[in-house]
Amino acid sequence: MTSRRLSVLRGERSFTRKAGNTPPKEVTLIVCEGETETKYLKAICQSLRLATATIYVCDNGTDSAPVNLVNKAEQLNLTNDGYDHIYCVFDKDIHESFDRAREKIRSLSRRTRKPLPIKEAVSIPSFELWVLLHFEQTDRSFGTSAEVVRYISNQNHIRAYKKADDLICQELITRLETAIKNAGWLERRGHTSNENPMTNVHKLVQHIKEIAIKQSQN
């Protein structure tokens, strides 16, 4: 592929690869359930000085249903001449289509004809579990997102947790390695499918970090 066109949900920009001997950069699309996940991941990309031409992070607007988020990712891939990597970031919480969304991701990635390079970055019960892992190692079960938030506040990890808060995102980034380590510990305990709690957001974060390393070497 020599060029890519990127249609932004709130506007439109295009990125064209220059001709020459420089190999084309891989481009990753990340579609998030909500503003909290979007701001957090954008903050990581900014801290690593990654250009939007390398990683494009967007949310699914007002439609947070996981299966529709996967549909949006598939649609953007068709519209923009394809991506090298696609991640869908969503949680279980009270979503009826959580399992269907995960199954569709598996189906798209395994289909015989033109499999999609798509992966999940999910959390049970919610993205706030991933936030909690920035502060402590735990395999405690939580019923809802609100329950995780109360626990975070009660433990004085973040006194006044707010979704999509820029200052909180910056604080979390300073604890990123702790979150990755704790998520890996949880995964090794077998919390990798529909266990409560579980998250594989750390794999997406590791992917972003790997891109930053490659970029620094070029």
C-alpha positions as CSV (number, residue, x, y, z in Angstrom):
1,M,0.0,0.0,0.0
2,T,1.5,3.4,-1.0
3,S,-1.2,5.6,0.5
4,R,-3.9,5.7,3.1
5,R,-6.9,7.9,3.5
6,L,-8.1,8.5,7.0
7,S,-11.7,9.6,7.5
8,V,-12.0,11.1,10.9
9,L,-15.4,10.8,12.7
10,R,-15.5,14.6,13.2
11,G,-13.9,15.8,10.0
12,E,-11.6,14.4,7.4
13,R,-7.9,14.3,6.9
14,S,-5.7,12.4,4.6
15,F,-2.2,10.9,5.1
16,T,-0.2,10.1,1.9
17,R,3.0,8.2,2.1
18,K,5.8,9.8,0.2
19,A,7.4,7.8,-2.5
20,G,11.0,6.8,-2.1
21,N,13.1,4.1,-0.4
22,T,11.7,4.6,3.1
23,P,9.5,1.6,3.9
24,P,5.8,2.4,4.6
25,K,4.9,2.8,8.3
26,E,2.4,0.5,9.8
27,V,-0.9,2.2,10.8
28,T,-3.0,1.2,13.7
29,L,-6.7,2.0,14.2
30,I,-8.1,2.0,17.7
31,V,-11.9,2.3,18.2
32,C,-13.0,3.0,21.7
33,E,-16.3,2.6,23.5
34,G,-16.2,6.0,25.2
35,E,-14.4,9.2,25.8
36,T,-12.5,7.9,28.9
37,E,-10.7,5.2,26.9
38,T,-10.1,7.5,24.0
39,K,-8.5,10.3,26.1
40,Y,-6.4,7.8,28.0
41,L,-5.0,6.1,24.9
42,K,-4.4,9.5,23.1
43,A,-2.5,10.6,26.2
44,I,-0.2,7.6,26.0
45,C,0.4,8.2,22.3
46,Q,1.2,11.9,23.0
47,S,3.6,11.0,25.8
48,L,5.4,8.6,23.4
49,R,5.3,11.3,20.7
50,L,3.4,9.0,18.2
51,A,1.9,10.8,15.3
52,T,-1.8,10.3,14.3
53,A,-0.5,9.1,11.0
54,T,0.8,6.0,12.9
55,I,-2.0,5.5,15.4
56,Y,-5.5,6.8,15.0
57,V,-7.6,6.7,18.2
58,C,-11.3,7.4,18.0
59,D,-14.5,6.7,19.9
60,N,-17.8,5.4,18.7
61,G,-19.7,8.5,19.5
62,T,-23.0,8.1,21.4
63,D,-23.3,4.4,20.4
64,S,-21.4,2.4,23.0
65,A,-22.9,-1.0,22.1
66,P,-19.8,-3.3,21.7
67,V,-21.0,-5.0,18.5
68,N,-21.7,-1.7,16.8
69,L,-18.2,-0.6,17.8
70,V,-16.8,-3.6,16.0
71,N,-19.0,-2.7,13.0
72,K,-17.6,0.8,13.0
73,A,-14.0,-0.6,13.0
74,E,-14.9,-2.8,10.1
75,Q,-16.5,0.1,8.2
76,L,-13.5,2.4,8.8
77,N,-11.2,-0.3,7.5
78,L,-13.2,-0.6,4.3
79,T,-13.4,3.1,3.8
80,N,-9.8,3.9,4.4
81,D,-8.0,1.2,2.3
82,G,-7.3,-0.9,5.3
83,Y,-5.1,-0.8,8.4
84,D,-2.2,-2.9,9.6
85,H,-3.7,-3.4,13.0
86,I,-7.1,-2.7,14.5
87,Y,-8.1,-2.8,18.1
88,C,-11.6,-2.5,19.6
89,V,-11.6,-1.2,23.2
90,F,-14.8,-1.9,25.2
91,D,-16.0,-3.5,28.4
92,K,-18.7,-5.9,29.6
93,D,-20.5,-3.8,32.3
94,I,-24.2,-4.0,31.3
95,H,-23.7,-4.4,27.6
96,E,-26.0,-7.0,26.0
97,S,-23.8,-7.4,22.9
98,F,-20.4,-7.9,24.7
99,D,-20.1,-11.6,23.9
100,R,-21.4,-11.1,20.3
101,A,-18.8,-8.4,19.7
102,R,-16.0,-10.6,20.9
103,E,-17.2,-13.4,18.7
104,K,-17.4,-11.1,15.7
105,I,-13.8,-10.0,16.3
106,R,-12.7,-13.7,16.3
107,S,-14.7,-14.4,13.2
108,L,-13.3,-11.4,11.3
109,S,-9.8,-12.2,12.2
110,R,-10.1,-15.9,11.2
111,R,-12.1,-15.7,8.1
112,T,-10.6,-17.5,5.1
113,R,-11.0,-14.6,2.6
114,K,-9.3,-11.4,3.6
115,P,-9.0,-11.8,7.3
116,L,-9.1,-8.6,9.3
117,P,-6.1,-7.7,11.5
118,I,-8.5,-7.0,14.4
119,K,-8.1,-7.7,18.1
120,E,-10.0,-6.9,21.3
121,A,-8.9,-4.9,24.2
122,V,-11.6,-5.6,26.7
123,S,-12.2,-5.4,30.5
124,I,-14.6,-7.2,32.8
125,P,-16.5,-5.6,34.4
126,S,-15.2,-2.3,33.0
127,F,-12.3,-0.1,31.9
128,E,-12.0,1.1,35.5
129,L,-10.5,-2.3,36.4
130,W,-7.6,-1.4,34.1
131,V,-7.4,1.9,35.9
132,L,-7.3,0.1,39.3
133,L,-4.4,-2.1,38.1
134,H,-2.3,1.1,37.9
135,F,-2.3,1.1,41.7
136,E,-2.6,-2.5,42.9
137,Q,-2.5,-6.1,42.1
138,T,-5.9,-7.7,42.5
139,D,-8.2,-10.5,41.4
140,R,-11.2,-9.2,43.3
141,S,-14.5,-9.4,41.4
142,F,-16.6,-6.3,40.9
143,G,-20.3,-6.2,39.8
144,T,-20.3,-2.9,38.0
145,S,-18.2,0.0,36.8
146,A,-19.5,2.1,39.7
147,E,-18.4,-0.5,42.2
148,V,-14.8,-0.4,40.8
149,V,-14.9,3.5,41.0
150,R,-16.0,3.4,44.6
151,Y,-13.2,1.0,45.5
152,I,-10.6,3.2,43.7
153,S,-11.8,6.2,45.8
154,N,-12.1,4.2,49.1
155,Q,-8.5,3.0,48.7
156,N,-7.4,6.6,48.1
157,H,-5.9,5.7,44.8
158,I,-7.7,8.6,43.2
159,R,-9.8,10.6,45.6
160,A,-12.3,12.0,43.1
161,Y,-12.2,9.7,40.0
162,K,-13.8,11.3,37.0
163,K,-14.2,9.8,33.6
164,A,-12.3,11.4,30.7
165,D,-10.3,13.6,33.1
166,D,-7.0,14.8,31.5
167,L,-5.2,15.2,34.8
168,I,-6.1,11.6,35.9
169,C,-4.9,10.3,32.5
170,Q,-1.5,12.0,33.0
171,E,-1.3,10.5,36.5
172,L,-2.1,7.0,35.2
173,I,0.6,7.3,32.5
174,T,3.2,7.6,35.3
175,R,2.1,4.2,36.6
176,L,1.8,2.5,33.2
177,E,4.5,-0.2,33.9
178,T,2.7,-1.1,37.1
179,A,-0.5,-1.6,35.3
180,I,1.1,-3.8,32.6
181,K,2.8,-5.9,35.3
182,N,-0.4,-6.3,37.3
183,A,-2.5,-7.2,34.2
184,G,0.1,-9.8,33.3
185,W,-0.2,-11.3,36.8
186,L,-4.0,-11.4,36.4
187,E,-3.7,-13.1,33.0
188,R,-1.3,-15.8,34.4
189,R,-3.9,-16.6,37.0
190,G,-6.2,-17.7,34.2
191,H,-8.3,-14.5,34.0
192,T,-8.3,-14.4,30.2
193,S,-11.8,-15.2,28.9
194,N,-15.0,-14.3,30.8
195,E,-13.5,-14.3,34.3
196,N,-14.4,-11.4,36.6
197,P,-12.1,-9.5,36.8
198,M,-10.1,-9.7,33.5
199,T,-8.5,-7.3,31.1
200,N,-6.2,-7.5,28.1
201,V,-5.8,-3.8,27.6
202,H,-2.2,-4.2,28.5
203,K,-1.6,-6.0,25.2
204,L,-2.8,-2.9,23.3
205,V,-0.6,-0.7,25.4
206,Q,2.4,-3.0,24.8
207,H,1.6,-2.7,21.0
208,I,1.6,1.1,21.3
209,K,5.0,1.0,23.1
210,E,6.5,-1.3,20.5
211,I,5.5,1.1,17.7
212,A,7.2,3.9,19.7
213,I,10.4,1.8,19.9
214,K,10.4,1.2,16.2
215,Q,9.8,4.8,15.5
216,S,12.7,5.8,17.7
217,Q,15.0,3.5,15.8
218,N,14.2,4.9,12.3
